Structures are given as C-alpha cells and as structure tokens.
Amino acid sequence: MRLPEEDRNLSPHTGFTRAHWVAAADGLLSAAWRWASPRGARLDLPGRPAHSGVRSDGLEGYARTFLAAAFRVAGEQGADPHGWLGRYAEGLAAGTATPGRDDHESWPLIRDHHIHGQPMVESASVALGLRLTREWLWDNLDPATQDRVAAWLHDALTHVPAPNNWYLFPYTVAGFLESVGRASTHTARARTRALELLETWYRGQGWYADGDGRAFDHYNGWALHLYPVLDQHLAGERDTVHQARLREHLDSFSLLFGGDGAPIHFGRSLTYRFAATAAIGLGALTGDTPLTPGASRRVLSGALRYFLDRGSVTDGLLSLGWHGPHEPTLQHYSGPGSPYWASKAFLCLLAAPDHPLWTEVEQPAPVEGPDRVLALPGPGLLVQTTRADGIVRLHNHGSDHVRPHEPESAAQDDPHYGRLVYSTHTGPTAKTNPADNHFSVLVEGIRSVRRRIRPLGAGTGDGWGWAASWHRPVFPSGPPMVPGLRVESLTVAKGAVELRVHRVVGAPQGAAVELTGWATGPDSLVRSGLAGLHGWTEQDEVRAPQGTAYTPFATLPRLCGTAGGTTLHLAVATLSGAPKAKALNEITVGADWIELVWAGDGARLRIDLGAPVLSGEPALPVLR
C-alpha cells in the first residue's frame, strides 16, 4: 500500500487527506483481488475458514471489498482508473449464473439465518454496492444478468434473519430492488418489518440494542444507524427521526476514540477495525452530526492511521485480529473475508473532494478536549475520557449480549461484554486466562462470572459521573447459581479515577471475593493501578500469559477478601499514561452509605446505597 506524502498543514493531527483514503482503498482492493477466482465471483482470501464454510467466505470477500470499490468510484462520480467495477460486474454475472452449485464461481443460496445464513449478510453489501454504482455497473448489465442478480437477492426477502441487526440486510436489499423498479409486496414487507423492529430496539440518547436483549456495541454505528440513514440519503429524502438519532448518537459515540485514534475495544466483531468510523463519516456526509468537518476527519483518519501503523495489514491483506492477528478477538463467524467490513469506513469518500470534510483544517477529536464523564442511562454505559493521556474508558453497567430467551450459562461468558470496563488502550484478557476488570465471588474455590447485567441507572455531577447495575453470579462448575446471591456494582468516575463499589448480598459462609484491574504488558505505555479502600484483606498481581489484543503478555492487579451474608467492598482503580496522582483525600464507610472527598478540588460526595434486601431488585443508589 503506497500512501501519499503527509499534509500536516491541512491535517496537523494525522497528516492524512482524502488522497490517503483513496490510496488505502485501492491498496486493499489490489491485494485482495490477487486471490480472486478465475471470473472474480469469489475472493478466496487465505486464512482459517468461518463456520459457514469456504464458499461462503469467498462470497464474503467479494461482497465486502465491493463496498470499498463502490464508495471509492461513486465518490469520484464514476471515475474508475483501476477498472474495479468491470471486475465486480464479471464476478456478479459468474456468481449468479448457477447459484448453489459447488464450483469455483457460484454463490451459495440465501437461506434462513440458522441454515447457512451468512449469504444474507453479504447480500446487503452486494445490494448497497449496486445501488451506489447503478449508472456505471447495474445499468450496463444485460437484462438476463440483471434478472439473475435480482432473483438471488430476492431470497434475502423471503428467509428469516437473525433476531438482531440482520433485519436491516433485507431492508437494504429491498431498497436497492425498489430503486431499480423491482418493488413488490416482499420489498415493502422487508422494509416495514426492519423499521418496526428498529423502533422497539431504541433505548434513547441515540443508542439501539442489537436485538431484543441488551447488546450495545459498535453495531450501533456500522449497522443500526448506517443502513436506514444512508438509505434515505441515497433516495434523496430526509427522515428526521433516524437522522436526529444519528446526531445524538455521535455526541457520545465520538468520544469513544482515543487520542491515538483507537476505537473503544468493546463488543463483538472488532476485527472490522476502522469500520467503527462509518457513522462518523455518515454524519459528516449528511450533516447529521455535532462534530465540525475538521473534527470528523480527525476521528476518521485517526482510526485509519491507527490500524495501518500497527500491523493490521499483512502482505496487503487485513488480518483476522486487531493490530495484527489475534485469535481471542474473533467470533465463530469470523473468516478471512470478515475484516473487510472495514470497507464501511470508506463511506466517507462519498463526500466529494470539495466537501468541507476534506477541505477544512483538521481539528482536535472530542477526547482531546477537556476531561469528560458522560452517563448513558439507556444502554447503561458511562464514558470517561482524559485529555492528558488520550485514554477513553467505557464502564459497562448495561451491555451483556445475553438474549432474553437464553439461560445465564457461564460457558457462554464473553470477555468482550462481561467486564466492568473497557478502554481504547487495553483489551480484555482471553477467556482461558484470569479475567481483567472483573469482580468475582468464589464459592468452594470456584470463581463466578457476570452474564446478564441489570442496570440500576447512571448520571452525572459536576465533573464526575456514575453508573450502577446488579447481577446474579454464575458458576462454571457445580450449581450454576447460589440461591439468593447477588452482586450490586457501582462505578463513580472523575478525571482518571474510578471508584468501584460492590455489595455482595446473600453469600454463603466461607465465600470469598476478588477484584482485578486493568491488564497491561511490560511494554505498555499505560499503567494499571488498583487500591483497596474497604472490605479487602490481600493484594497481589496475577499473570495472563495469552496477553490481550494490545500486548502478548499481561499482568493485572488483584484484591482478595472474604464474604458471607452482606458485605461491602470499595476500591480505586486507574488506567493512566500520566503520572500517578492521589485520588481521594478522605473516605468514610457506613452500613449502607459512603462519603468521600476527592483529591484536587476537595469536592465531597455522599453515596446512599439503600438497605440491602434479600429478595427482589436492589434499590437505586443516590449520589449527592
């Protein structure tokens, strides 16, 4: 990948301009096409196959790279110096000639999500790419090929998506089919159903749950906001509801990029990497953003450069991982073509070269402004940023990725959702290693995990914020739950300080508790701190030999204590690239209240936890 010279006058923070984005798209496409089938219907990229099989993986490589090509060509009003669209047109004809046949070119059929359903995901990328490039690709296909492509896509409208953002895939297919005069009752039904479900998943402050449960992650930006808002934009219409929600989402989501450009390392499908910027680019394109064009480009180019500079591309290909290859970052559906959902970031190229996104001077990213603590009660999240080191921390008191009908099985423990907090500078430890940022109850030596998270609220004060939740500890062996046992958790954040409060209710005699801090490596630029304030008897450090996505080997601080009946446990945690500073001047602990004095400004905070109740949901904490 050959990038232009940096332009530090126009882009003083990253050096990247629109020309860098175009060059990055061309470089990724050139490398990926080395692995094309003879007629280009499949890009069979090297690497471990996904659970859906290599034929589906080949379609995935085609469809996701097609998005990058479509954004790149459409943004240049059809200029296609590398002839990308000709290649994709031939692949389209070959892949749909005999769909379902087991040969080098034929695409797999689209079926229900639980029956080799991955092609439904890719149908949306194919449809969106065709819609973006209609006058240069679709309109030049012969009628027979158009009919075959439409027939293949149509199966996405008549089969069952997964119960989450997947409903926006047939929605997107329907939008394309309607745009080329192929509207039907099936297209109308697919679009109506998706928007109906999207409405039920909305939780406020611009955040959607990814389905009927409580999964809040990057799918908000690269799917749940992207498809409906871009659909309206391409149709030349304005949908004030979804556009207003995008603007509100970006007010908080734009904080989730570190000073080094990294997106928050949280949730699934993180191997899509800079796709996390898709909503930032969309907001800049449509005007539905609280960010200035210069700040939008700072976030966009910061994320792209972050990954290009840290080894995400090997031999021209995006690897399965984060910086470089990293197995614990992946899901069972991750295959060699999966990382190319990163193509969604190139949506920003739909902004023409003379758009303010590209012509205004780069401005600081939100994290480079004053320190901020932002509460998001709907999803149960608390954002904490510090300008001095550019670190963003996301405290999780509401996102668990457990569907309503699913049991709370410890076997399904997910490090990318179950931890207390995540950051832009660290990753969670692997499932088989000691868990970072985790509060566990030990019964007969067996450590619990946190699965279903029940939010208790979130709010902000003067320069500080809080979020609280409770959960029932789940155990991987022996009885899955202990009757009456629950853990109530509260985080109070200010500056770089995290006050972690945990109350254990209903613990059997002889139980123990543990709390771990941030996982960092010997060469990490950030330091992890954890200090017990109340309810802890020992402190040590544990090792995670599998490391994280940021370091091949990690250590994490740990506090240990005893439990039985109702016990209260307080600690201060820090993750910082700045010199260590005193967190608290004073702390007093009562039976069900805490009073503290912050170091620095001397502000006093009282936390009323409410009396513990052995049955029913715990009371909402009161902070003042």
C-alpha positions as CSV (number, residue, x, y, z in Angstrom):
1,M,0.0,0.0,0.0
2,R,1.6,3.2,-1.2
3,L,0.3,6.3,0.5
4,P,0.9,10.0,-0.5
5,E,3.1,12.3,1.5
6,E,1.6,13.6,4.7
7,D,-0.1,17.0,4.7
8,R,0.5,18.5,8.1
9,N,-0.9,21.9,7.1
10,L,-4.3,20.6,6.2
11,S,-4.2,17.7,8.7
12,P,-2.0,18.7,11.6
13,H,-3.1,15.8,13.8
14,T,-2.9,12.8,11.4
15,G,-1.3,14.0,8.2
16,F,-4.0,12.1,6.2
17,T,-6.1,13.7,3.5
18,R,-8.8,12.3,1.1
19,A,-6.0,11.1,-1.2
20,H,-4.8,8.9,1.6
21,W,-8.2,7.3,1.9
22,V,-8.4,6.7,-1.8
23,A,-4.9,5.2,-1.8
24,A,-5.8,2.9,1.1
25,A,-8.9,1.7,-0.7
26,D,-7.0,1.0,-3.8
27,G,-4.2,-0.8,-1.9
28,L,-6.6,-3.1,0.0
29,L,-8.6,-3.9,-3.2
30,S,-5.4,-4.6,-5.2
31,A,-4.1,-7.1,-2.7
32,A,-7.5,-8.8,-2.2
33,W,-8.0,-9.3,-5.9
34,R,-4.9,-11.4,-6.1
35,W,-7.0,-14.1,-4.5
36,A,-9.9,-13.9,-6.9
37,S,-11.5,-16.9,-8.6
38,P,-11.0,-17.1,-12.4
39,R,-14.0,-15.0,-13.2
40,G,-14.0,-13.0,-10.0
41,A,-17.1,-14.2,-8.3
42,R,-15.3,-15.2,-5.1
43,L,-12.3,-13.7,-3.3
44,D,-10.9,-16.8,-1.5
45,L,-8.6,-15.0,0.9
46,P,-6.1,-17.1,2.8
47,G,-6.7,-18.0,6.4
48,R,-8.9,-20.1,8.8
49,P,-12.4,-20.6,7.4
50,A,-15.5,-19.4,9.2
51,H,-18.2,-21.8,10.5
52,S,-20.2,-21.1,7.3
53,G,-17.5,-22.7,5.0
54,V,-15.1,-21.6,2.4
55,R,-17.7,-21.0,-0.4
56,S,-19.5,-18.5,1.8
57,D,-16.1,-17.0,2.8
58,G,-15.4,-16.4,-0.9
59,L,-18.7,-14.6,-1.3
60,E,-17.9,-12.6,1.8
61,G,-14.5,-11.5,0.3
62,Y,-16.3,-10.4,-2.9
63,A,-19.2,-8.5,-1.3
64,R,-17.2,-6.7,1.4
65,T,-14.5,-5.5,-0.9
66,F,-17.2,-4.4,-3.4
67,L,-18.4,-1.9,-0.8
68,A,-14.9,-0.3,-0.8
69,A,-14.8,-0.2,-4.6
70,A,-18.4,1.2,-4.7
71,F,-17.7,4.0,-2.2
72,R,-14.4,4.8,-4.0
73,V,-15.9,5.0,-7.5
74,A,-19.2,6.7,-6.5
75,G,-17.3,9.3,-4.6
76,E,-15.4,10.1,-7.8
77,Q,-18.6,10.3,-9.9
78,G,-17.8,7.2,-11.8
79,A,-14.1,7.7,-12.4
80,D,-12.6,4.2,-12.1
81,P,-8.9,4.3,-13.1
82,H,-8.3,0.8,-11.9
83,G,-11.3,-0.7,-13.5
84,W,-12.8,-2.1,-10.3
85,L,-16.4,-2.1,-11.5
86,G,-15.6,-4.2,-14.5
87,R,-14.1,-6.9,-12.3
88,Y,-17.1,-6.8,-10.0
89,A,-19.5,-6.9,-12.9
90,E,-18.0,-10.1,-14.3
91,G,-17.9,-11.6,-10.8
92,L,-21.6,-10.7,-10.4
93,A,-22.5,-12.5,-13.6
94,A,-20.5,-15.6,-12.7
95,G,-21.7,-15.9,-9.1
96,T,-25.4,-15.7,-10.0
97,A,-25.2,-17.9,-13.2
98,T,-25.8,-21.1,-11.2
99,P,-26.2,-20.2,-7.6
100,G,-26.0,-23.1,-5.2
101,R,-23.7,-25.2,-7.4
102,D,-20.4,-26.4,-5.9
103,D,-17.9,-24.9,-8.2
104,H,-15.3,-22.2,-8.3
105,E,-17.7,-19.3,-9.0
106,S,-21.3,-20.0,-8.0
107,W,-22.5,-18.1,-4.9
108,P,-24.3,-20.1,-2.2
109,L,-28.0,-19.6,-1.8
110,I,-29.5,-17.3,0.8
111,R,-31.4,-19.3,3.4
112,D,-32.6,-18.7,7.0
113,H,-30.0,-17.4,9.4
114,H,-29.6,-20.8,11.2
115,I,-29.2,-22.7,7.9
116,H,-26.0,-21.4,6.3
117,G,-27.4,-17.9,6.6
118,Q,-24.2,-15.9,6.1
119,P,-25.0,-15.1,2.4
120,M,-27.9,-12.9,3.7
121,V,-25.3,-10.7,5.4
122,E,-23.4,-10.4,2.1
123,S,-26.5,-9.7,0.1
124,A,-26.8,-6.3,1.7
125,S,-23.2,-5.4,0.7
126,V,-23.9,-6.5,-2.9
127,A,-27.1,-4.6,-3.0
128,L,-25.6,-1.4,-1.5
129,G,-22.7,-1.6,-3.8
130,L,-25.0,-1.9,-6.8
131,R,-27.2,1.0,-5.6
132,L,-24.1,3.2,-5.2
133,T,-22.8,2.4,-8.7
134,R,-26.0,1.9,-10.5
135,E,-25.4,4.1,-13.5
136,W,-21.9,2.7,-14.1
137,L,-22.5,-1.0,-13.3
138,W,-26.1,-2.2,-13.0
139,D,-27.4,-0.2,-15.9
140,N,-24.8,-1.7,-18.1
141,L,-25.6,-5.3,-17.3
142,D,-27.6,-7.3,-19.8
143,P,-31.2,-7.9,-18.8
144,A,-30.7,-11.6,-18.2
145,T,-27.9,-11.0,-15.8
146,Q,-30.0,-8.3,-14.0
147,D,-32.8,-10.8,-13.6
148,R,-30.5,-13.5,-12.2
149,V,-28.9,-11.0,-9.7
150,A,-32.3,-9.7,-8.6
151,A,-33.5,-13.3,-8.1
152,W,-30.5,-14.2,-6.0
153,L,-31.0,-11.0,-3.9
154,H,-34.7,-11.6,-3.6
155,D,-34.2,-14.7,-1.4
156,A,-33.0,-12.3,1.3
157,L,-36.5,-11.0,1.5
158,T,-38.2,-14.4,2.0
159,H,-35.9,-16.0,4.5
160,V,-35.6,-15.4,8.3
161,P,-32.8,-13.1,9.5
162,A,-31.0,-13.5,12.9
163,P,-33.0,-11.6,15.6
164,N,-30.9,-8.5,15.6
165,N,-29.3,-6.1,13.1
166,W,-29.7,-8.7,10.4
167,Y,-33.2,-7.4,9.7
168,L,-31.5,-4.4,8.1
169,F,-29.9,-6.7,5.4
170,P,-33.2,-7.5,3.6
171,Y,-34.2,-3.9,4.3
172,T,-31.1,-2.8,2.3
173,V,-31.7,-5.3,-0.5
174,A,-35.3,-4.1,-0.8
175,G,-34.1,-0.5,-1.0
176,F,-31.9,-1.4,-4.0
177,L,-34.6,-3.5,-5.7
178,E,-37.1,-0.7,-5.3
179,S,-34.6,1.8,-6.7
180,V,-34.3,-0.2,-10.0
181,G,-38.0,-0.6,-10.4
182,R,-38.4,-4.1,-8.8
183,A,-40.7,-3.2,-5.9
184,S,-43.1,-5.8,-4.6
185,T,-45.0,-6.8,-1.6
186,H,-41.9,-8.6,-0.4
187,T,-39.7,-5.4,-0.6
188,A,-42.3,-3.4,1.2
189,R,-42.7,-6.0,3.9
190,A,-39.0,-6.3,4.5
191,R,-38.6,-2.5,4.9
192,T,-41.6,-2.1,7.2
193,R,-40.6,-5.0,9.4
194,A,-37.0,-3.8,9.8
195,L,-38.1,-0.3,10.8
196,E,-40.7,-1.7,13.2
197,L,-38.1,-3.7,15.0
198,L,-35.6,-0.9,15.0
199,E,-38.1,1.2,16.9
200,T,-38.5,-1.4,19.6
201,W,-34.7,-1.6,20.0
202,Y,-34.2,2.1,20.6
203,R,-33.1,2.9,24.1
204,G,-32.5,6.6,24.0
205,Q,-29.6,9.0,23.6
206,G,-29.0,7.7,20.1
207,W,-28.4,4.1,21.2
208,Y,-30.0,0.9,19.9
209,A,-29.9,-2.5,21.4
210,D,-28.8,-5.1,18.8
211,G,-32.0,-7.2,19.1
212,D,-34.4,-7.7,22.0
213,G,-31.7,-8.2,24.6
214,R,-29.1,-5.7,26.0
215,A,-26.3,-5.8,23.5
216,F,-24.9,-2.3,22.9
217,D,-21.7,-2.1,20.8
218,H,-20.2,-0.9,17.5
219,Y,-23.2,-2.4,15.6
220,N,-24.9,0.9,16.5
221,G,-22.6,2.7,14.1
222,W,-21.8,0.3,11.4
223,A,-25.3,-1.2,11.0
224,L,-28.2,0.1,13.1
225,H,-27.7,3.8,12.2
226,L,-25.9,3.3,8.9
227,Y,-28.4,1.4,6.8
228,P,-31.6,3.5,7.4
229,V,-29.9,6.9,7.2
230,L,-27.8,6.0,4.2
231,D,-30.9,4.6,2.5
232,Q,-32.7,7.9,3.0
233,H,-29.7,9.8,1.8
234,L,-29.4,7.8,-1.4
235,A,-33.1,8.2,-2.0
236,G,-32.8,12.0,-1.7
237,E,-35.1,12.0,1.2
238,R,-34.8,13.2,4.8
239,D,-36.1,11.0,7.7
240,T,-35.9,13.4,10.6
241,V,-36.3,10.6,13.2
242,H,-33.3,8.5,12.2
243,Q,-31.2,11.4,11.3
244,A,-31.8,13.1,14.7
245,R,-30.9,9.8,16.4
246,L,-27.7,9.6,14.4
247,R,-26.7,13.1,15.5
248,E,-27.5,12.3,19.2
249,H,-25.6,9.0,18.9
250,L,-22.5,10.7,17.6
251,D,-22.5,13.1,20.6
252,S,-21.5,10.2,22.8
253,F,-20.0,7.8,20.3
254,S,-17.5,10.3,19.0
255,L,-16.0,10.2,22.5
256,L,-15.1,6.5,22.1
257,F,-12.0,7.1,20.1
258,G,-8.7,7.6,21.9
259,G,-6.1,10.3,21.3
260,D,-4.1,7.8,19.3
261,G,-7.1,7.1,17.0
262,A,-8.1,3.7,18.5
263,P,-11.8,2.9,18.7
264,I,-13.0,1.5,22.1
265,H,-12.1,-2.2,22.4
266,F,-15.6,-3.4,23.3
267,G,-18.2,-5.8,21.9
268,R,-18.1,-8.3,19.1
269,S,-16.7,-8.2,15.5
270,L,-13.8,-6.0,16.5
271,T,-11.8,-7.3,13.6
272,Y,-13.8,-4.9,11.4
273,R,-11.4,-2.3,12.9
274,F,-11.9,1.1,11.3
275,A,-15.4,0.3,10.3
276,A,-16.1,1.8,13.7
277,T,-15.8,5.2,12.0
278,A,-18.7,4.5,9.5
279,A,-21.2,6.5,11.5
280,I,-18.8,9.4,11.8
281,G,-18.4,9.6,8.0
282,L,-22.1,9.2,7.5
283,G,-22.9,12.1,9.8
284,A,-20.4,14.3,8.1
285,L,-21.9,13.4,4.7
286,T,-25.5,14.1,5.6
287,G,-24.9,16.9,8.1
288,D,-26.4,14.9,10.9
289,T,-23.5,15.3,13.4
290,P,-22.5,17.5,16.3
291,L,-18.9,17.5,15.0
292,T,-17.3,20.0,12.8
293,P,-15.9,18.7,9.5
294,G,-12.4,19.1,10.8
295,A,-13.1,17.1,13.9
296,S,-14.9,14.4,11.9
297,R,-11.9,14.0,9.7
298,R,-9.6,13.9,12.8
299,V,-11.6,10.9,14.1
300,L,-11.9,9.2,10.7
301,S,-8.2,9.5,9.7
302,G,-7.0,8.9,13.3
303,A,-8.7,5.4,13.3
304,L,-7.5,4.5,9.8
305,R,-3.9,5.6,10.5
306,Y,-4.0,3.8,13.9
307,F,-4.5,0.4,12.3
308,L,-2.3,0.9,9.3
309,D,0.5,1.9,11.6
310,R,0.1,-1.1,13.9
311,G,0.3,-4.0,11.6
312,S,-3.4,-4.7,10.7
313,V,-2.3,-5.2,7.1
314,T,-0.1,-8.1,6.3
315,D,1.0,-8.7,2.6
316,G,-1.7,-6.2,1.7
317,L,-4.5,-8.1,3.4
318,L,-6.4,-7.2,6.6
319,S,-5.7,-9.9,9.1
320,L,-8.1,-11.6,11.5
321,G,-7.4,-9.7,14.7
322,W,-6.9,-6.2,16.0
323,H,-3.4,-4.8,15.4
324,G,-2.2,-8.0,13.8
325,P,-3.6,-11.5,14.0
326,H,-5.3,-12.1,17.4
327,E,-7.5,-15.2,17.8
328,P,-9.3,-14.2,21.1
329,T,-10.7,-11.1,19.3
330,L,-12.6,-13.3,16.8
331,Q,-16.0,-15.0,16.7
332,H,-17.0,-18.3,15.2
333,Y,-18.4,-16.5,12.2
334,S,-15.1,-14.7,11.5
335,G,-13.5,-15.8,8.3
336,P,-10.7,-14.4,6.0
337,G,-13.1,-12.0,4.3
338,S,-14.7,-10.8,7.5
339,P,-12.2,-7.9,8.2
340,Y,-13.3,-6.3,5.0
341,W,-16.5,-4.9,6.7
342,A,-13.8,-2.3,7.4
343,S,-14.8,-1.1,3.9
344,K,-17.8,0.7,5.5
345,A,-15.3,3.3,6.7
346,F,-14.8,4.3,3.1
347,L,-18.3,5.7,3.0
348,C,-16.6,9.0,3.8
349,L,-15.4,9.0,0.2
350,L,-19.0,9.7,-0.9
351,A,-18.2,13.3,0.3
352,A,-16.7,14.9,-2.8
353,P,-13.2,16.3,-2.8
354,D,-14.6,19.8,-2.3
355,H,-16.7,18.8,0.7
356,P,-15.8,20.6,4.0
357,L,-14.9,17.2,5.4
358,W,-11.8,17.3,3.2
359,T,-11.2,21.0,2.8
360,E,-11.4,22.2,6.4
361,V,-8.3,22.1,8.6
362,E,-8.3,19.1,10.9
363,Q,-9.4,19.9,14.4
364,P,-9.0,18.1,17.7
365,A,-11.0,15.0,18.4
366,P,-13.5,15.1,21.3
367,V,-11.1,13.1,23.5
368,E,-8.6,15.9,23.0
369,G,-10.9,18.4,24.7
370,P,-11.5,18.8,28.4
371,D,-11.8,15.7,30.6
372,R,-15.3,14.4,30.4
373,V,-17.6,11.9,32.1
374,L,-20.8,11.2,30.3
375,A,-23.6,9.0,31.6
376,L,-25.8,7.0,29.1
377,P,-28.7,5.6,31.2
378,G,-30.4,3.9,28.3
379,P,-27.6,1.5,27.4
380,G,-26.3,1.6,31.0
381,L,-22.8,2.9,30.0
382,L,-20.5,5.5,31.5
383,V,-17.9,7.2,29.3
384,Q,-14.7,8.6,30.9
385,T,-12.1,10.5,29.0
386,T,-8.8,12.1,30.0
387,R,-7.1,14.6,27.7
388,A,-3.6,14.2,29.2
389,D,-3.1,10.7,28.0
390,G,-5.9,10.4,25.4
391,I,-7.5,7.4,27.1
392,V,-11.2,6.6,26.9
393,R,-12.7,4.2,29.4
394,L,-16.2,2.7,28.9
395,H,-17.8,1.4,32.1
396,N,-20.3,-1.3,31.4
397,H,-23.4,-1.5,33.5
398,G,-25.9,-2.5,30.8
399,S,-24.5,-4.4,27.8
400,D,-24.4,-8.2,28.2
401,H,-25.2,-9.8,24.8
402,V,-27.5,-12.3,26.5
403,R,-30.7,-12.8,24.6
404,P,-34.0,-12.7,26.6
405,H,-34.7,-16.4,26.0
406,E,-31.2,-17.6,26.8
407,P,-30.1,-19.0,30.2
408,E,-27.2,-17.4,32.1
409,S,-24.6,-20.0,31.3
410,A,-21.1,-19.5,32.5
411,A,-19.9,-21.5,29.5
412,Q,-21.0,-18.5,27.3
413,D,-19.0,-16.0,29.3
414,D,-17.8,-13.3,26.8
415,P,-14.8,-11.2,27.7
416,H,-15.9,-8.5,25.3
417,Y,-19.2,-7.9,27.2
418,G,-18.8,-9.2,30.8
419,R,-16.0,-7.0,32.1
420,L,-16.7,-4.0,34.3
421,V,-14.9,-1.5,32.0
422,Y,-13.1,-1.3,28.6
423,S,-10.7,1.2,27.1
424,T,-9.1,2.4,23.9
425,H,-5.6,1.4,25.1
426,T,-6.2,-2.1,26.6
427,G,-8.1,-5.2,25.7
428,P,-9.7,-7.9,27.8
429,T,-7.7,-11.0,28.7
430,A,-8.6,-14.3,27.0
431,K,-11.4,-16.4,28.3
432,T,-8.9,-19.1,29.5
433,N,-6.8,-16.6,31.4
434,P,-7.5,-14.6,34.6
435,A,-10.2,-12.0,33.9
436,D,-9.3,-8.4,34.0
437,N,-11.6,-5.7,35.4
438,H,-13.8,-8.4,37.0
439,F,-15.5,-8.8,40.3
440,S,-16.0,-12.5,41.2
441,V,-17.5,-14.4,44.1
442,L,-15.7,-17.6,45.0
443,V,-17.8,-20.4,46.4
444,E,-15.8,-23.6,47.3
445,G,-12.9,-22.1,45.2
446,I,-15.0,-21.7,42.0
447,R,-15.0,-18.1,40.6
448,S,-18.2,-16.6,39.3
449,V,-18.7,-14.8,36.0
450,R,-21.1,-11.9,35.2
451,R,-23.6,-12.7,32.4
452,R,-27.0,-10.9,32.5
453,I,-26.4,-7.3,33.6
454,R,-29.4,-5.4,35.2
455,P,-28.8,-1.7,35.0
456,L,-29.8,0.5,38.1
457,G,-29.2,3.9,36.5
458,A,-26.5,6.3,35.5
459,G,-26.0,10.1,36.0
460,T,-23.5,12.9,36.1
461,G,-22.4,15.5,38.6
462,D,-20.0,18.4,38.4
463,G,-17.1,16.8,36.6
464,W,-18.0,13.3,37.7
465,G,-20.4,10.6,36.8
466,W,-21.8,7.3,37.9
467,A,-23.4,4.1,36.7
468,A,-24.7,1.1,38.6
469,S,-26.0,-2.4,38.0
470,W,-26.5,-5.7,39.6
471,H,-26.1,-9.4,38.5
472,R,-26.5,-12.9,39.8
473,P,-23.1,-14.6,39.9
474,V,-23.0,-17.7,37.6
475,F,-20.5,-20.5,38.2
476,P,-18.9,-22.7,35.5
477,S,-19.0,-25.9,37.6
478,G,-21.2,-27.2,40.4
479,P,-24.5,-25.5,40.9
480,P,-24.8,-22.7,38.2
481,M,-26.2,-20.2,40.8
482,V,-26.3,-19.9,44.6
483,P,-29.8,-19.1,45.8
484,G,-30.3,-15.5,47.0
485,L,-26.8,-14.5,45.9
486,R,-26.3,-11.2,44.0
487,V,-23.7,-8.5,43.4
488,E,-24.6,-4.9,43.2
489,S,-22.0,-2.8,41.4
490,L,-21.4,1.0,41.3
491,T,-18.8,3.0,39.4
492,V,-18.1,6.6,40.2
493,A,-15.6,8.3,37.7
494,K,-13.8,11.6,37.9
495,G,-10.6,12.5,36.0
496,A,-8.6,9.3,35.6
497,V,-10.0,7.8,38.9
498,E,-12.6,5.0,39.1
499,L,-14.2,4.3,42.4
500,R,-15.5,0.7,42.3
501,V,-18.1,-0.2,44.8
502,H,-19.5,-3.7,45.1
503,R,-22.0,-5.0,47.6
504,V,-22.4,-8.8,47.9
505,V,-25.8,-9.9,49.2
506,G,-26.7,-13.5,50.3
507,A,-23.2,-15.0,50.1
508,P,-22.8,-18.4,51.9
509,Q,-20.4,-18.5,54.8
510,G,-16.8,-19.3,53.6
511,A,-17.2,-17.4,50.3
512,A,-14.5,-15.1,49.1
513,V,-14.4,-12.2,46.6
514,E,-11.8,-11.0,44.1
515,L,-11.5,-7.8,42.1
516,T,-9.0,-7.3,39.3
517,G,-7.8,-4.2,37.5
518,W,-6.6,-3.3,34.0
519,A,-4.5,-5.8,32.1
520,T,-1.2,-4.2,30.8
521,G,2.0,-5.5,29.5
522,P,5.7,-4.9,30.2
523,D,6.0,-2.5,27.3
524,S,2.6,-0.8,27.7
525,L,2.5,3.0,27.6
526,V,-0.2,3.0,30.2
527,R,-0.1,1.9,33.9
528,S,-2.7,0.0,35.8
529,G,-3.5,0.8,39.4
530,L,-5.8,-0.8,42.0
531,A,-6.0,0.0,45.7
532,G,-8.4,-1.5,48.2
533,L,-10.3,1.0,50.4
534,H,-12.7,-1.2,52.4
535,G,-13.6,-4.9,52.6
536,W,-10.3,-6.2,51.2
537,T,-7.6,-8.3,53.0
538,E,-4.9,-9.0,50.4
539,Q,-3.5,-7.5,47.3
540,D,-1.3,-9.2,44.7
541,E,-0.8,-9.4,40.9
542,V,-1.8,-12.2,38.5
543,R,-0.4,-13.1,35.1
544,A,-2.3,-13.6,31.8
545,P,0.2,-15.4,29.5
546,Q,-2.1,-15.1,26.5
547,G,-2.0,-11.4,26.8
548,T,-4.5,-9.1,25.1
549,A,-5.0,-7.6,21.7
550,Y,-2.5,-5.0,22.8
551,T,0.2,-7.0,24.4
552,P,1.4,-10.6,24.0
553,F,1.8,-11.0,27.8
554,A,-0.2,-9.2,30.5
555,T,-0.4,-8.7,34.3
556,L,-3.2,-7.4,36.3
557,P,-3.5,-6.2,39.9
558,R,-5.9,-8.2,42.2
559,L,-7.6,-7.6,45.5
560,C,-8.9,-10.5,47.6
561,G,-11.4,-10.5,50.5
562,T,-13.9,-12.6,52.4
563,A,-17.7,-12.7,52.0
564,G,-20.7,-14.1,53.9
565,G,-24.1,-12.6,54.2
566,T,-23.9,-9.0,53.1
567,T,-20.5,-7.3,52.6
568,L,-19.3,-4.1,51.1
569,H,-16.1,-3.8,49.0
570,L,-14.5,-0.5,47.8
571,A,-11.5,0.1,45.6
572,V,-9.9,2.8,43.5
573,A,-8.7,1.8,40.0
574,T,-6.7,3.8,37.5
575,L,-5.5,3.4,34.0
576,S,-3.3,6.2,33.1
577,G,-0.5,7.4,30.9
578,A,0.1,10.4,33.1
579,P,2.0,10.5,36.4
580,K,0.1,8.9,39.3
581,A,-1.9,11.3,41.4
582,K,-3.7,11.0,44.7
583,A,-7.4,10.0,44.1
584,L,-9.1,10.7,47.4
585,N,-8.4,12.8,50.5
586,E,-10.9,11.1,52.8
587,I,-13.4,8.3,52.8
588,T,-15.9,7.2,55.4
589,V,-18.0,4.0,55.1
590,G,-21.3,3.3,56.9
591,A,-23.7,0.4,56.9
592,D,-25.3,1.4,53.6
593,W,-23.6,4.8,52.8
594,I,-20.2,6.1,51.7
595,E,-18.9,9.6,52.0
596,L,-15.7,10.7,50.2
597,V,-13.7,13.8,49.5
598,W,-12.0,14.0,46.1
599,A,-8.3,15.0,45.9
600,G,-7.6,18.0,43.9
601,D,-10.8,20.1,44.2
602,G,-11.8,18.8,47.6
603,A,-15.4,18.2,46.5
604,R,-17.4,16.0,48.8
605,L,-19.6,13.1,47.6
606,R,-22.1,11.1,49.6
607,I,-23.4,7.7,48.2
608,D,-26.6,6.2,49.8
609,L,-26.8,2.6,48.7
610,G,-30.1,1.8,50.3
611,A,-30.6,-1.0,52.7
612,P,-29.9,-4.4,51.2
613,V,-32.9,-6.6,50.5
614,L,-32.5,-10.4,50.3
615,S,-35.3,-10.7,47.7
616,G,-36.3,-8.5,44.8
617,E,-34.3,-6.0,42.9
618,P,-31.9,-3.7,44.8
619,A,-32.7,0.0,45.3
620,L,-31.2,2.7,43.1
621,P,-28.2,4.3,44.7
622,V,-28.5,8.0,45.5
623,L,-25.4,10.2,44.9
624,R,-25.1,13.8,46.0
